[in-house]
Every structure is written in C-alpha cells, then in structure tokens.
Amino acid sequence: MEVRLFFEFLQVAIGNRECLSRELLDNEWQDIFRLLKEHALIGVGFTAVERLHAKGVVCPPLLRMQWYALVVQIERRNEQLNGLCKKVTEQYEHDGLSTCILKGQGNQLNYPEGLKMRRMSGDIDIWCLPPKEGLEIAVHTGKYTVEYVKYHGVSAVIEYVKLQHRICGSNKKPRPIYHHVDAPAIEGVEVEAHFRTGYIHSPLRNWRMQRWFAQHYEGCAANKTSYGFSMPTPSVNVIYQMTHLFSHYFQEGVGLRQILDMYFTLIAWRESVENGYGQQSQGMWCEGLGTAVMSAQEVMAVLRSFGMGKFAAAVMYVLHKVFAIPSLCNICDPNEREGKKLLAEIMQGGNFGQYDTRDAALKKGGMMKHGVWKLKRVMRLVSSYPNEALWEPVFRVWHLGWRKVNG
C-alpha cells in the first residue's frame, strides 16, 4: 500500500480531508489497521472509518467489528484516566504539592469532540512541586519511631513518593531518574511524578530549559480545567510537546500519536493567539487565564535557545505531510530535508520506536548491548543535531552518578 493513502486516511479522521484519492482494497484496509496499531492511533483512525462509511466507502465487516471493540476499550480507559487524574491531583494537592498533568490526559483535552475520547492513553504524568517553604514528610528514625523532616525542591517530591510507597505497603524502593520518579500505581494505572518536565543532554541548554519551565510552572499549575486537574497553558504546552518529541527522538523514537498530539497542541495555541481564549469557548478552562499567549516568534526564540530550532522545522514538515496542518499554525517554516529524515524514522519505528527492527539484538540485550544500541542510534542523528548527540554519552555517565546520589 502507498504510504500516501495512509496519510490521507489520517487526514480524513481529523477532518482535513473529505475522502481518499481512490478506493481501498481489502488487504489495504488491513495494512492501514496495522499501521494505526503500530502508531497507537486505532481509536482516531476509526473516526475515518465512520466518515468514509457515510460516503459509501465500506470497511470489511469483520475488521470493522474488531476495530470497534478496540475503540470501546479506548473510550472506557479515557473515562477512567480522566477520573484518576482528578483523584491523583486532589491527593497530591491535599498533601501540600502543587500539580499539573503533562502529556496524556492533558493532551486529550486539546482534541475536538468525536476524537477526544479516542486518543489512546497511557500512564499518568503529574508535574508537581512543593511549596517554597518546603514540605514536611514523615521518615523512620527507628523501628517504631517516626519524625517529620522538611524537604525542599526535587528532594521533597522524591521523599514524598517514597512515603506513598510505604503507605501502600509496597516493598518497592523507587529509583528516580533525572526528571521523574515512579509513584504508586492507582487502580492499575502507572503514575510518574515529575519534578522536571524533561531534560536536554547539553549542560548549558539543559540549564536554560530547566530555568524556563521553572519560571512558567505557577501559571500551568493554576490552569485548572473543568475536569478537576491542571494542564500547561497553550504556549507552554507547544514548547513542552516539542521538547518531549526531541527527547524521545534521541531515546527510542517518536510515533505518529505524539505528532498528532503536537498537531492539536498547535491548533489550541493558534486559537488562543487569534481569540485570546482558545478552547475556553468549550468551557475547558476554569482559571489560570491571565497568562499572555506567546507569538510564533517568541515560541521559536525559546526553542532555539534549547537547540531545537531545526527540529521544530522538521516537525512542521511532518505535520504538513502527514496531517495537512493549516499554515496558520506554523511556528516556523518547514525544513524538508530534516523533516524527511524524521518522517522516515517515525515510519520505521512506530510508537516510541517499538517496531524498529534495526539492531534488535543489541536493543533487547543486557546493559552493555543496550548502551551500544543507544550510541548507534544517537550517532545517526549527529549530522543533524551535533551538540545534543555528542553530549549524550557524557550525560549518560553523569546521570549514573546522579542516580546513585539521589536514589
């Protein structure tokens, strides 16, 4: 099947195209279903099935029934996760932390009705920080004795999560990584407590990124939605989603679900630029409305300071090629050369690179083999992003030390 037809199918799903350029054969329906599964877009893709059916283009009945059953599961899980995000938010805020939901259900709220509940969800990522005066946390000082110790910043979040594991009766001792620590699961759903949004390998650029997000945290935490949890403001979310994509591009890979999240993040941002309120017209926002919306030039100035200007242009190319994003949503001109490289990696690896068969024995081997696989992956990107690629091995070694100190 021509990959062009797959892109047309996605454009039908999100409402940017009325129909396909030609009818699909039965085996091509199967190919589209397989690709949607690889990119975690089964739910979104079924909307195209419904729209095409209304125009007389019929999906094979057995495949349609199988597809619909998966969509029902996706919709139920989204309902569950929306409730759990509220529940986790209330728990953390009751205990003294301020919070903001990243990715996942925060991204889902940018999707239009009809697609909103069909985004395939994952775990819960909650960005949380203690108050400036610190957070008192109970620690064992003996077998039967406990006292409260005040923690600040990153340490407060890590110790709070460790306390939650003890309260749950878990023997697990979570080892934090640079930007998050695994909190206790809630109703079977994994929770990651973020004390940073992410990271960049270059020390200087990482310092800039940490400082920028720290400066914008309060506005995001105040940006409460009608679902009972906060999410990043539109401008911050554009920058956050781009940093998230960039990070995964260097780690295991990026899928089209993440690119579609970027698409709807940009749509929400553009509405905010034009109207001053974006999706508030849907009653989505309850507070946190005082933050000024950043222009495309301001967004790009921030991304360039992180070393992501070229990558942002590559993402814009993919957004136009795959989803036909309106040009008004551009934050920069697309870069065709880098965009083609990015799109090739996306189609090769699928969702988070799970379907990438290159060097599979190294990827699934022990720590040393996986390290070699990671180095080979990073070196494929050195010509495009030399600063980030060359700092990656240094960061990896430094990070081992950081984990020993903070684990």
Secondary structure, DSSP 8 states (H G I E B T S, - for coil): --HHHHHHHHHHHTTS-SS-SS---HHHHHHHHHHHHHTT-HHHHHHHHHHHHHTT----HHHHHHHHHHHHHHHHHHHHHHHHHHHHHHHHHHTT-EEEEESHHHHHTTS-TTTGGGS----EEEEEE--TT-EEEEEESSSS-EEEEEE-HHHHHHHHHHHHHHHTT--------SSEEEEEEETTEEEEEESSS---SSHHHHHHHHHHHHHHHHHHHT-BBTTSSB---HHHHHHHHHHHHHHHHHTT---HHHHHHHHHHHHHHHHHHHHSSGGGGGT-B-S-TTS----HHHHHHHHHHTT-HHHHHHHHHHHHHHH---GGG-SS---HHHHHHHHHHHHHH-GGGTT--TTHHHHTS-HHHHHHHHHHHHHHTTTT-HHHHHHHHHHHHHHHHHHHHH-
